[in-house]
Amino acid sequence: MEAHNHTLVTEFVFLGLTSRLDVQPVIFGVIFTMYLIGIVGNSLIVTVTWIDPKLKTPMYFLLSQLSTLDICFTTITVPQFLIHTFSKSKTISFTQCMTQVFFFAAVANMEGYLLAAMAYDRYVAICNPLHYGAIMTQKLCICIVLVFWLLMFLHSLLHTILVSRLHFCSNHILHFFCDVPPLMQLSCSRPFINELVVLTEGVTATLSPFVFILVSYVCIVVTVLGLHSTAGLRKSVSTCGSHIVMVTLFYGTGIRLYFQPVSSYTLDRDRQVAVFYTVVTPMLNPIIYSLRNQEVKGALRRTLSKIFQ
């Protein structure tokens, strides 16, 4: 169905990752496997941080929120893609598409803010350890998460409304889910207002936590270098190493995917990046944390031993 006005578009058609039928089973198998690993891994992290008394700390509360977010992140897009892989009908209604845009944008940006909250937690723990318990309370952590969710819903609502008001010349999306950049590509005219909002409010909302993370780690590095202790350095690296890897994965792919003009945006290239962003990173996060964190590994062993004893 072709449309010259957004009011005539009642559904969109996904063109997926590839039109080659011979590779679709392989793509299905790989993404389905990664999705299962991510769901199981993140579910384990959420479970052990809630039931293990040794992980009842602000750091692991924020980690459990991040794992919950990763479960939502992949579930918003992957099940639909897997169903469409072997389905003759690869359509989504206009309302469902806008709903997917809203929740995907909210969850994607929320992840950056949670990473910033985790960086602040590490900053307080290393730079102000004597007052850590008084500063990083459970109440503060809950308030931080709730405020961030409110801000992200407002941010997402703004972009969803702007996209929904575009005049679409086609309803065929060269992607595997509804997102702001591929929908802007379907606009009959250059979506100047959308681009302006993305490059102002969008960049501010997305890069603010990144800048906060960088400042936090600069303060941490300065404090650690002043310790003159190999043990202190080793402990700090161990504490922050997993978080730094997660931040690099998240912002490395996110900046590559979103921060470019629509005129230079090529969906053939960037939908592969989107797979890494939406499937691979959520799968790797629990692996990174469980492999590098002795407390998480210990909690996983205790939990699994109780289950299978």
Backbone torsions as a table, in degrees:
resi	resn	phi	psi	omega
1	MET	NA	124.1	178.0
2	GLU	-100.5	150.6	-179.4
3	ALA	-143.9	145.6	178.1
4	HIS	-111.6	-0.9	178.3
5	ASN	-144.8	136.5	-174.4
6	HIS	-61.0	-22.4	179.5
7	THR	-70.9	-19.3	-179.8
8	LEU	-87.5	-13.7	-178.8
9	VAL	-81.4	115.7	177.9
10	THR	-105.6	-17.1	178.9
11	GLU	-155.3	159.3	175.2
12	PHE	-116.9	153.3	178.7
13	VAL	-115.6	124.0	178.2
14	PHE	-83.5	132.4	175.2
15	LEU	-92.9	-7.7	172.5
16	GLY	73.1	-163.7	-178.0
17	LEU	-83.5	-30.6	-178.5
18	THR	-156.6	153.9	176.4
19	SER	-96.7	-3.4	-179.6
20	ARG	-77.1	114.9	-177.2
21	LEU	-68.1	-28.6	-175.2
22	ASP	-71.0	-24.6	-178.2
23	VAL	-99.5	-8.8	-178.3
24	GLN	-61.7	-39.6	175.7
25	PRO	-61.9	-35.9	179.1
26	VAL	-67.1	-46.0	178.6
27	ILE	-60.9	-44.0	178.5
28	PHE	-57.8	-48.2	-178.1
29	GLY	-62.7	-43.3	-178.1
30	VAL	-66.3	-48.8	-177.3
31	ILE	-69.0	-37.8	177.9
32	PHE	-63.1	-41.7	178.9
33	THR	-63.8	-46.6	179.3
34	MET	-63.7	-37.4	178.7
35	TYR	-63.2	-45.2	179.1
36	LEU	-63.2	-44.0	179.1
37	ILE	-60.4	-43.3	179.7
38	GLY	-64.5	-43.0	179.9
39	ILE	-64.7	-46.5	-179.1
40	VAL	-65.1	-46.5	-178.4
41	GLY	-62.6	-47.1	179.9
42	ASN	-68.8	-34.7	177.3
43	SER	-64.9	-38.2	176.8
44	LEU	-64.0	-42.1	178.6
45	ILE	-61.1	-46.2	178.9
46	VAL	-60.9	-42.8	-177.5
47	THR	-64.3	-49.8	-175.2
48	VAL	-69.5	-32.1	179.7
49	THR	-73.2	-20.7	178.7
50	TRP	-90.1	-31.4	-174.2
51	ILE	-104.0	-19.0	-178.8
52	ASP	-87.7	119.7	-176.9
53	PRO	-63.5	-26.3	-179.8
54	LYS	-72.4	-13.9	-179.1
55	LEU	-106.7	16.8	177.9
56	LYS	-84.0	62.8	-179.5
57	THR	-129.5	161.3	179.0
58	PRO	-56.7	-38.9	-179.1
59	MET	-58.0	-45.4	-176.6
60	TYR	-82.8	-22.8	170.4
61	PHE	-62.7	-46.0	178.4
62	LEU	-66.0	-36.6	177.2
63	LEU	-63.7	-40.8	178.5
64	SER	-64.9	-35.1	176.0
65	GLN	-66.2	-38.7	178.3
66	LEU	-65.6	-41.4	178.3
67	SER	-66.0	-39.8	175.7
68	THR	-61.1	-41.0	179.0
69	LEU	-63.7	-41.1	179.2
70	ASP	-64.8	-35.9	175.9
71	ILE	-62.7	-45.6	178.4
72	CYS	-65.1	-40.9	-177.1
73	PHE	-55.6	-51.3	-178.1
74	THR	-74.9	-34.5	-177.2
75	THR	-69.5	-25.0	177.5
76	ILE	-64.9	-31.6	-172.1
77	THR	-118.0	-41.0	-167.9
78	VAL	-68.4	-49.4	-179.2
79	PRO	-55.4	-41.0	178.1
80	GLN	-61.9	-43.6	178.9
81	PHE	-62.6	-42.5	-179.2
82	LEU	-63.7	-39.8	178.4
83	ILE	-65.4	-41.7	-177.7
84	HIS	-71.6	-20.9	-176.5
85	THR	-56.6	-44.3	-177.9
86	PHE	-112.0	14.4	-179.9
87	SER	-98.0	142.5	175.9
88	LYS	-70.8	-33.7	178.8
89	SER	-95.3	113.4	179.8
90	LYS	-113.4	42.7	-174.2
91	THR	-104.4	160.3	173.8
92	ILE	-143.6	137.7	-178.9
93	SER	-67.9	159.6	179.9
94	PHE	-58.4	-44.7	-179.2
95	THR	-64.3	-43.7	178.7
96	GLN	-64.2	-37.2	179.3
97	CYS	-64.2	-45.6	179.6
98	MET	-65.9	-34.3	176.7
99	THR	-64.5	-41.1	178.1
100	GLN	-65.2	-41.0	176.6
101	VAL	-58.1	-45.7	-177.1
102	PHE	-61.4	-52.3	-175.4
103	PHE	-71.8	-35.5	178.9
104	PHE	-65.4	-44.7	179.7
105	ALA	-63.7	-40.2	-179.7
106	ALA	-65.3	-47.8	-177.1
107	VAL	-68.8	-41.1	-179.1
108	ALA	-61.5	-44.9	179.9
109	ASN	-73.4	-32.4	178.5
110	MET	-61.1	-33.3	-179.8
111	GLU	-61.2	-40.3	178.2
112	GLY	-63.2	-39.1	-179.8
113	TYR	-70.9	-35.0	175.7
114	LEU	-66.9	-38.3	176.3
115	LEU	-63.2	-35.3	176.6
116	ALA	-67.2	-41.1	177.5
117	ALA	-63.1	-38.3	177.8
118	MET	-67.3	-35.3	176.7
119	ALA	-65.8	-39.8	177.6
120	TYR	-64.8	-39.7	177.2
121	ASP	-58.8	-44.2	179.2
122	ARG	-68.0	-36.1	178.4
123	TYR	-62.1	-47.1	180.0
124	VAL	-64.8	-42.1	-177.4
125	ALA	-63.4	-35.6	-175.1
126	ILE	-94.3	-40.2	-174.6
127	CYS	-90.8	-21.2	-179.0
128	ASN	-142.0	57.5	-171.6
129	PRO	-64.2	-31.0	-177.2
130	LEU	-67.9	-25.7	-178.6
131	HIS	-108.9	11.4	-176.5
132	TYR	-57.2	-48.2	-177.8
133	GLY	-63.1	-33.8	-179.4
134	ALA	-77.6	-30.2	-177.6
135	ILE	-85.8	-53.8	-175.2
136	MET	-89.9	74.8	178.3
137	THR	-88.7	163.2	177.5
138	GLN	-61.4	-38.7	179.9
139	LYS	-62.5	-42.3	179.2
140	LEU	-63.5	-43.9	-179.4
141	CYS	-61.3	-43.4	178.9
142	ILE	-64.5	-42.2	179.0
143	CYS	-62.9	-41.9	178.7
144	ILE	-59.3	-47.4	-178.6
145	VAL	-63.1	-44.3	-179.0
146	LEU	-65.1	-42.4	178.8
147	VAL	-64.6	-42.8	178.7
148	PHE	-61.4	-41.8	179.0
149	TRP	-61.9	-42.2	179.2
150	LEU	-61.1	-46.4	179.6
151	LEU	-62.9	-40.1	-177.9
152	MET	-71.0	-34.3	176.4
153	PHE	-66.6	-39.9	176.8
154	LEU	-65.4	-43.9	177.3
155	HIS	-59.0	-46.8	-178.2
156	SER	-68.1	-38.4	179.4
157	LEU	-61.5	-41.7	178.9
158	LEU	-58.3	-49.8	-177.0
159	HIS	-69.7	-34.9	178.9
160	THR	-66.5	-42.5	178.6
161	ILE	-62.9	-43.3	-179.3
162	LEU	-64.2	-41.7	179.8
163	VAL	-67.4	-39.3	-177.7
164	SER	-66.3	-19.1	-178.3
165	ARG	-94.7	1.9	177.8
166	LEU	-68.9	154.1	172.8
167	HIS	-96.0	111.2	-174.8
168	PHE	-92.0	132.1	176.5
169	CYS	-89.6	-14.0	178.6
170	SER	-150.5	158.6	176.5
171	ASN	-115.2	14.9	179.2
172	HIS	-96.4	111.2	-177.3
173	ILE	-93.4	119.3	178.5
174	LEU	-80.9	65.3	-176.8
175	HIS	-164.3	-179.5	179.5
176	PHE	-114.1	4.2	171.9
177	PHE	-158.4	166.3	-179.6
178	CYS	-81.9	121.5	177.6
179	ASP	-142.0	163.7	-174.6
180	VAL	-61.2	-52.4	-176.9
181	PRO	-59.0	-48.6	179.2
182	PRO	-64.6	-30.7	177.1
183	LEU	-72.6	-35.5	176.0
184	MET	-64.9	-29.2	177.6
185	GLN	-65.5	-23.9	-178.5
186	LEU	-86.3	-3.6	-177.2
187	SER	-65.9	140.3	179.8
188	CYS	-67.7	-30.4	176.9
189	SER	-127.0	166.8	-179.9
190	ARG	-61.8	122.6	-178.0
191	PRO	-78.6	72.9	-172.5
192	PHE	-59.1	-46.6	-178.2
193	ILE	-61.9	-43.8	179.3
194	ASN	-61.3	-44.0	179.5
195	GLU	-63.2	-41.6	-179.0
196	LEU	-63.2	-43.7	179.7
197	VAL	-66.7	-40.8	178.6
198	VAL	-61.6	-42.2	-176.0
199	LEU	-82.4	-7.1	177.3
200	THR	-112.9	-78.3	-179.3
201	GLU	-62.6	-42.5	-177.4
202	GLY	-63.3	-47.1	179.7
203	VAL	-65.1	-41.3	179.2
204	THR	-62.0	-47.2	-178.2
205	ALA	-65.5	-32.4	-176.4
206	THR	-86.2	-40.7	-175.2
207	LEU	-86.0	-18.0	178.7
208	SER	-56.6	-50.0	177.2
209	PRO	-64.3	-31.5	178.7
210	PHE	-64.5	-44.5	177.6
211	VAL	-63.2	-41.1	178.6
212	PHE	-61.4	-40.3	178.6
213	ILE	-63.5	-44.1	179.6
214	LEU	-61.8	-44.7	179.4
215	VAL	-63.2	-41.7	179.3
216	SER	-59.6	-43.4	-177.7
217	TYR	-74.9	-27.8	172.4
218	VAL	-63.0	-44.7	177.8
219	CYS	-63.5	-39.6	179.0
220	ILE	-64.0	-45.1	-179.7
221	VAL	-61.6	-44.1	179.3
222	VAL	-60.6	-42.9	-179.9
223	THR	-66.1	-43.4	-177.9
224	VAL	-65.8	-41.5	179.4
225	LEU	-64.5	-25.5	178.4
226	GLY	-83.5	-5.3	-178.9
227	LEU	-76.7	-30.5	-177.1
228	HIS	54.3	38.6	-178.2
229	SER	-134.9	122.9	178.3
230	THR	-65.0	-39.2	179.8
231	ALA	-64.3	-41.7	179.2
232	GLY	-65.2	-39.6	177.8
233	LEU	-64.0	-44.3	-179.3
234	ARG	-62.8	-42.5	-179.7
235	LYS	-65.8	-39.4	-179.7
236	SER	-66.9	-42.6	178.1
237	VAL	-62.3	-42.4	179.1
238	SER	-63.8	-39.1	-178.2
239	THR	-70.0	-40.3	-172.5
240	CYS	-97.8	-15.1	-173.9
241	GLY	-56.4	-48.9	-178.9
242	SER	-62.5	-40.9	-179.3
243	HIS	-64.8	-40.5	179.6
244	ILE	-63.0	-41.3	178.2
245	VAL	-62.7	-43.7	179.9
246	MET	-63.4	-42.2	178.5
247	VAL	-63.1	-42.2	-180.0
248	THR	-62.6	-45.3	179.0
249	LEU	-62.8	-46.1	-175.5
250	PHE	-66.4	-53.5	-175.4
251	TYR	-77.8	-28.9	177.4
252	GLY	-60.3	-48.7	-180.0
253	THR	-76.9	-37.2	-178.5
254	GLY	-63.8	-46.1	179.4
255	ILE	-64.9	-40.8	178.6
256	ARG	-62.4	-33.3	-173.2
257	LEU	-84.0	-39.2	-167.2
258	TYR	-109.8	-29.4	-172.3
259	PHE	-92.3	73.2	174.3
260	GLN	-154.8	152.9	179.4
261	PRO	-64.4	151.2	178.0
262	VAL	-58.7	-34.3	-178.0
263	SER	-62.2	-28.1	179.9
264	SER	-104.1	8.7	-176.9
265	TYR	-86.4	118.5	178.7
266	THR	-115.1	116.8	-175.2
267	LEU	-71.0	-29.8	177.7
268	ASP	-58.0	-36.8	-179.0
269	ARG	-82.8	-40.1	-168.8
270	ASP	-88.1	-13.2	175.4
271	ARG	-73.0	-24.6	171.6
272	GLN	-68.2	-39.0	176.1
273	VAL	-63.5	-36.4	-179.6
274	ALA	-63.8	-34.2	176.8
275	VAL	-61.6	-45.9	178.8
276	PHE	-62.3	-41.9	-175.9
277	TYR	-68.0	-39.7	-172.7
278	THR	-97.7	-18.7	-175.9
279	VAL	-119.9	-50.7	-172.9
280	VAL	-70.1	-48.0	-178.2
281	THR	-60.9	-47.2	176.0
282	PRO	-61.7	-27.6	177.1
283	MET	-73.4	-37.0	-175.2
284	LEU	-77.6	-30.2	-175.4
285	ASN	-53.6	-51.5	179.4
286	PRO	-66.9	-31.5	178.2
287	ILE	-66.0	-45.3	179.7
288	ILE	-60.0	-45.6	-176.9
289	TYR	-71.4	-37.8	-177.7
290	SER	-73.9	-31.7	-178.5
291	LEU	-77.3	-32.0	-173.2
292	ARG	-102.1	-5.8	-175.0
293	ASN	-116.7	113.9	-176.6
294	GLN	-66.7	-35.0	-179.6
295	GLU	-66.9	-40.9	178.6
296	VAL	-67.1	-42.1	178.7
297	LYS	-62.6	-40.6	178.0
298	GLY	-64.6	-41.8	179.0
299	ALA	-65.9	-38.3	177.4
300	LEU	-63.2	-42.6	178.9
301	ARG	-63.4	-43.7	-179.8
302	ARG	-64.8	-41.0	-179.1
303	THR	-67.1	-45.8	-179.0
304	LEU	-67.1	-34.3	178.7
305	SER	-67.1	-34.4	177.3
306	LYS	-68.6	-36.5	-177.9
307	ILE	-70.6	-41.9	-172.5
308	PHE	-103.5	10.2	-179.0
309	GLN	-74.1	NA	NA
